[in-house]
Amino acid sequence: MLPSLSGAGRTLVLSVLLSGGLSLIARSEFGIMLATMGAVALAAAYMSALPLSRRLRRSRTEFAWWLEHGTGTARGAVVPDVPFEISCYLRHRGAFPIHILDAKPLLSEGLELLTPPELGDISPSSRTDFRFTLQASCSGRGTLHGLSLTLIGTAGLFETALYFPNPLSIRVLPRAAVAISSRSRILSHGLPATKAAKTRIRRRGGGTDLHELREFVPGDPFKSIAWKASARRGKLIIKEVEQELQHPRWVIIDSSGSMRDGRLGKQKLDIAIELAAAECQDAMLQDDRIGLLAFDRRVVSNVPMSDGVRQQTKLWDALLNLTECVDADLLDIPDERLLRWVLTYLRQQEGRAFESRGTLRRHELEAHLDRLLPDDRQRSLEEKLRLLCRDRSIRLPHQANVTDGAKERALLEALKVPLRSKDPTRILLCTDLEGIENFGTLVHSIELLQRRGHRVSLIVAGPRPAEDETNPSTIPARGSIAESLQTLSDRRLEASLMRARRELAKRRVPVVLCTDPREVVAALSRLDRRSRRAA
């Protein structure tokens, strides 16, 4: 890029113009001479700053960065709302010093710069190490596209922008990835159980670990009487034991367009992902088998039920993939607009132009995308464009919910998967209930699951917190369209929640509302308590 005037340069230009104009009016030869000398000095400073970026490229100036684990990250993982550090170095091989006025990383949506990098003068033939701090607002993938530097010439009159394109992808795991579950694990008798695991169920009679010996009370089964202890004490004694059983689980979450409204970190999809992650983490801690299903206009993710560390990795990948939807039938962007987005990104990021006089050089673009995406060479151009957006964390607009019943059919299709399970399971369903017109069909499916021995729980994802009292700019003006839409959304959610609680309470299905991704553990604890009362 061409140099631009700095603050001192603009001051000098104004001084030269003002003095030259006054000298012409006063016909002062000395003043005109001084103004001419100032103009010559400006031209010389501009010519000296003009080849600065070119000289840096010729001297092979090198820039690299990486995620610094253990310095700000939570147990080595990046999670939302926890600052983390990026370590960088700039190796200058030239024989002239560099004066850096400003340094700024280019971040994808969802990443926030907390402390900017601090760079000053860089000596010739040296390496400069520096750091800066970021914070993610939601789970998913974030990308650092490159580092933008503002260089200042030796005279300090002109600035030159220099950009180092070096994409760095960062996986942001849900908060549950580093949180320890605090939910009570003394579960009731009614939960489905299979083989041995870490979940302890207290029962009378046969079992593995002795819990206590107590006196016989009317209603206790005779087979649970400890006869030897009864003979020693001269009265009937009951033996209670704790048995370790495994509880298979399914998590079914809604990832449709209505779950993606709002800014990142406050979407209902963020609530669903955090809920699913907390349930998955709790299952891993208890050695329970767990599976994951996600539905949109169709079932978009199906992780079969299993356990172990490999299953945990599959679950994290499936949850993060929900934030990077690139399926053509789920997006709301025409191919021509998508092509323009990618062409603009490649021109700004890599300085590559694939259009000449309005004509697209398709073969060159496909060859370049094949180099960027070597594992997807056999796909069409439109698919490669969407995959590049996913690889560089460019979020594409998702289809809004439509009233054609596709979401409702996808939910019913997801509920059919646990029916094919041989063992009864615990099913956690998370949705916002929008787009489900025939509620009776959903109730019928839940009743069918209950007859097969499954236990169903429902968590309704509420809208994001609309008003931030600490930031008046986020509060809709009274009587505005935003306030009317928010009121309508709240009323619709309240009506759906009341209907769900009224209809599902008859079937002993606990229903809990969750409106904040940071309150998912409390919501799951409330759900556990209601499940025990319903059993």
N, C-alpha and C positions, 0 to 999 in steps of 0.2 A: 504494500500500500504506500501511497505517497505521503510524505511528511505533512503534518498539520501544525499550526501555530500553538505554542504553549502559552501559559499566562504571561510570562515575561515577553514572549514574542509579540503577543497581541498589544501589550503596552507599548513596545518599541514601534510597532507599525503605526499605532495611533499618534505617537509622538512625532514620527517622521512626517506623516500626512499633515498633522496640525502645523508643525513648524514650516513645512514646505508651502502650505497654503498661505500662512501669515507672511512668509518671506516674499511670495509672489505678489501679495497685495501691497506690501511695503516696498517692493522692488529692492530687497536687500540681497546683494550678491553673496555676502558672507552666510546669510541664513540659507540661501538656496544651495550653497556649497555644502553646508553641514547636512542639509536634508538629503542631498545626493550621496554623501558619504554614508549616511545611515541606510539608504536604500541599497547601496553596494554591499554594506556589511550584512544586511538581511539576505541578499542574493547569495553571498558567499556561505553564510550559515546554512541556507537551504541546500546548496550544492553539496556541502559536506555531510548533511543528514540524509540526502537522497539515496546513496548506496549503502546505508547502514544495514538494512535488513538483508540486502544481497551479500554483503561481506560476511554477515553471520552465517548465512547458509553455505557460503563457500568455505568457511572455516570449520564446517561440520560441527556446529554447536549441537549438543546432545541433551535431550530431556527425557526423564523417566520418572514414573511414580508407581506406588503400590500401597495396598492397605496395610496399615500398621496394626497387627493384632496385639492385644494385651495393653494397649494404651488408649483407654477410653471405651473400647468395645466391651460388651457384656459377655464375659467368659469366652472370649475369642470369636464371638458371633456378632454381626451387626443386626440390631433390632430397632424398631421405631422409638423415637424420643430419647435415645441414648447416644450422646456424642461419640464420634470415632475420629481417628486421625489418619491422614494421608501423608505418607513420607515421600519426598521428592528430591531429586538432585538435578542441577543444571551444570553441564560440563562445557566450559568455554575454552576452545582450543586456539582462538585467535591471538594476535599479538597486540591488541588494543583493548582498553578497558570498556566495560559496558555500564551505562548508567540507567538503572531501571526505576521508573517513576511509579509504576503500578503493576500488580500481577493479580489475575483473576481467573479461576477455573470456570469453564463452561459446563454446567450441570444439567442433567435431565430433570424433568418434572418429578417432584417428590423428594428431592435432595435440597438441603438448605445449608448455606455457608455461614458458619458461626464465627470463626476467626480467620480472616484472610491471610494468605502467605505474605511474609515480610521479606522483601528483597531490596537491596540497595545497590551499591557499586560492586561490580564483579571484576576481579583482577584478571589480567591475561593468563592463559594456560592454567586455569584453576577449576576446581569443582566446588560448587556451593550446594550444601544440603539445607533443606528447609521443610517445614510442615505447616499444615493448616487443618482446621477442624470442621467436620460436617455433621449433619444430623438428618436422618430419614424420617419422613412423616408417616409412612405406611409400609406394609410388607410388599415385596415384589423385587424387581430388579431395577437398579439405578445405574446410570452410566455417566462417567466423567469423560466428556468428549475431547477436551484438550485444555491447554493453558494459554491464556491471552496475556501478552506482555506489552507494556507501553514504555518504549525506550526514548530517552531524551538525548539530543545531540550535545556535543562538547560545549557549545556556547549557551545551551539551555534555552534556545529560542524556538526549536521545532521538536515535535514529538513524532515518533514512528511506531505504529502498531505491528506486532509480530505475534504469530499464532503457531503453536506447536500442536498439531492434531495427533492425539495419542489416546484412543478410546480405552477406558478402564471400566469393566463391568463389575458391579458389586451386588451380591445377593443379600437382600434384607429379609431375615427370617421373622416369623411372628414372635411376639413377646413371650409366648409360652415355651419357646425353644430354650430359654434360659431361666424360666421361672419354675419354682418347686411347687407342686400342687399342694394346697392346704385343705383339700376337701376330705371329709370323713370317709373312711373306707370300711366301716362296720356297716355292711349293707343288710337289708332285710331278706327274708326267706324267699320272697317272690321273684327275685331277679334271676334271669336265665343263667345257668352255669354249666360248664363242661369239665375239662380236665383240671389238674392241679395248677395253681399259680400262687400269687402273693395276696390276693384278696381274701380276707378272713371273714367267715360267716359263723356266728355262734349258733349252735344247735345242741339239743339234748340227745343223748344216745351215742351212736357210732360216730367216730371222727378220728382225728389225728393228734391234736394237742389238747391237753386237759386245761379247762378254764377255771372251774371251781366245783366244789362239792357243797351242796346245800340240802336243807330238809325238804322232804316230800310235801307237796301241796296238792290238794284235789285238782284233777285235770292233767297231771303229769302222766305220761305213758309209763307203764310198768317195765317196758324193756330198757328204760333209761335208769333203772334203779341199780346203784352200786351195792351189790349184796355183801361183799366183804366189809366195806366201810359201814354198812347198816348193822352187820353182826357185831362189829367192834363198839359201836356207839349205842346199840340197843334201840335204834329207831331207823325208819326208812330214810335213806340218803339218795339224792339224785345227782348224777354225774353230768355236768355240762362241758362240752368240748368245743374247740374252734377248728374248723376245717378250711383248708386253703383251696379255693376253687378259681377257675378261670371264667370270666364273663365275656363272651364275644360281643362286639359292638359294631354298629354301623353309624356313620355320620353322613347325613344328607344335607347339603347346603344349596341355597339358591344363588346363582351367579348371573341373573338376568339383568336387563337394562335398568329396571327400577331399583336394583341394589347398587347401581353405580352412579347415582345422582350425588352431586355435591363435590366438594374439594377432597383431594387425596388425604387420607388419614381420618376423615369424618364420614366416609361413605358407609352405607349399610353392608356392603361387601366386606369392608374391613372388619366389621363386627362378626360376620359369618366366618371369615378366615381365622380370626382370633379364637372364636368359639371352637371351631374344628381343631385348631392347633392345640388348644388347652385340653380338649378331650383326648386327642391322639397322644399327647405327652403323658396324661394321666394313665392311659392304657399301657403305654410303654413302661411306666414305672411299676405297674401292677402285673406285668407280663401277660396282659390280656391281648387276645387277637382283635384286630380292628380293621375295618375297611372304610373307604371314602367314596361317596357319590356326589357329583355336582350336576345340576341341571340348569338349562337356559330355555331356549326354544326346543331343545332336545337334551338328552343326557350327554354332557360334554366331558365328563371325567368319571372313570370307574377304576378304582384301585381295589383289587380283590382282597378279601380279609386274610390277614396273616399277622405275624408278630416278629419281634427281633429288630436289630439295628437296620438291616436292609429295608424293612418295611417302613421304618421311620424316615429314611431317605426318600423313598417313593412318595410318602405322604407330603413331605415338605415340597418336593418338586411339583406335585399335583396342585398344591395350594398356591404356589407362586405362579404356576402357569395360568391360573385363573385371572391373574392381573394383567396378563399379556395376550389377550385374545386377538388372534389374527385369522380366524375363520371367516371366509367371505360371506357366508350366510348369516353371520351374527353381527357384522359391522355395518355401519351406516356411512359409507364413503364410496363414491364412484371411482372406477379405475383411473379415469383421467385426472381427477383431483389427487389421488394417491400418487400417481406418476409425477405430478408437479411438486408435491411435497418432497419426494425422494430426490428429484433433480435439484431442487433448491438446497437440500441438505448436503448433497455431494459437492455442489459448487461452493458452498460456504465452508464445509468441513475439510474437503480434500483439494479444492481448487480445480475440480474436474468438471468440464462442460460437455454434455452429450447432445447438444442442440446447435445447429448452425442454420441461420436464416429461417427459423421456425420448423426445421426438419429434424426429427429425432434420429440419431444414429443408434438404432436398436441393437445391432450386433455388438458395437463397442460397449453399450450399457450392459448387455447380458454377459459379456466377457468379464467386465469389471465386477459385476455381482457374483460371478462364479469364483473369482479370486477372494471376495469377501466371505462367501458362503460355500466353501468347497464341498460340504456334505449334501448340498441341495442342487446339484447341477442339472438333474433331470426334471426339475419343476418348471412350470411356466413362468413367464416374466412377471405376471401379476402376483403369483405366489412368492416369488423371490423378493418383490418389493415389500410385501407384508412381513416376510421373515426378517428382512433387514431392519424394518421398524421395530420388530420385537428384539432383535439383537442389540439395537442402539437405544432401547427404552423410549421409543417414540410412541406415545399412546394414541391409538386410533379411536375415533368416535364409535361407540357401541349403539346398536339398535335400541330404541326405546321400546317399552312393553306395548304390545298391540293386543287388541281384544278379539283375537281369532282363536283363543283357547290353546295355543301351542304350549305356553308355559304350564298350564294345568295338565295337559297330556304328558308333558315331560316329567312333571312331578309324580304322576301316577305310574309312569314307566319306571322311575327310579324306585318307587316303593315296591315294585314287583321283584326287584333283585333280592331283598332279604327273604321273600317267600320261597325262593329256590334253595335257601340254606337248610341244611339238615338239622342244625341245632337252633333252638330259640335264642334270640339275640336282643340286645338293648339298642334301640334306634333313637338317635338324636336328630331331629329335623329342625333346620334353621331357615326361615323364609320371612318375607315381609307381607305375605298373604295378598299382595297386589296381583291382579290378573287371574285370580282364582274365583270364577263366578259361580260354578256349581260346587258349593261347599259340601253338599250331601255326598257327592262322589268321593271326596277326600275322606269323609267320616266313614263311609262304607269300606274303603281300603284299609283304614286303621283298624276297624273292627275285624276284618279278615286277618290282619296281622296278629291281633290279640288272640283270635281263636287258634292260631298256630303256635301260641306260646310266646310271642314277641312282646316286648315292653316298649311303648312309643312315648317320647317326650317332645314337646314343641317349644322352641324359643323363637319369639317374634322379634325380628330386627327392626327397631324403630328408626325414625329419621335422625339425621345428624343433629347435634345441638345447634339450633338455628341462631340463637342470640348469644353473643359473647359480651357480657356486661363490661368487661375491661376494655373492649374495643368498640366504641360507638359506631364506627363505620360499618360494622357487620350487622347492625340492627336495622331491619327494614323500616322505612318511614311509615308512619301511621297512615293507613288508607292507601298504601302503595300496592301495586300489583304483586310484588314479592310477598308482602304481608298476607294478601288475600290467598295466594297460592299456598303459603305455608300453613295458614289456618285450615284451608281445605284438605291439605295432606294430613294434618294432625287429626281432623275429624274423621277422615276416611280410615286412618290407622286405628283410632279409638273404636270405631264401629266394627272393624274387622276383628280387633282383639276381643271385644265383648262377645261377638258371635262365636269366636273360637273357644273362649272359656265356657260359654253357655253350652255349646254342643259337645265339647270334648270332656267337660267335667262329668257328664253322664257316663262316659266310657272310662273314667279314671285316668285320663291323659293329662298330666301336669302341663300348664302353659305359663311361660315366664317372658316378660318383656325386657329387652336389653337395648339401650340407646347409646352406649359408649364402648368403644373397643377396649378401654382400660378397665372395664367393670365385668369382664366375661367370667372371671373366676368367681366373683360374688354371685353372678347369675346362675352359674352351674351349681354352686352350693345351694342356692334356693331351690333349684330344680331337684337336687338330690333329696332335700328335706321333703318336698312335696311328693316325690316318688315313693319315699318310705311311708308317708301318711296314706297315699293312695293304695299301697300294697296291703 
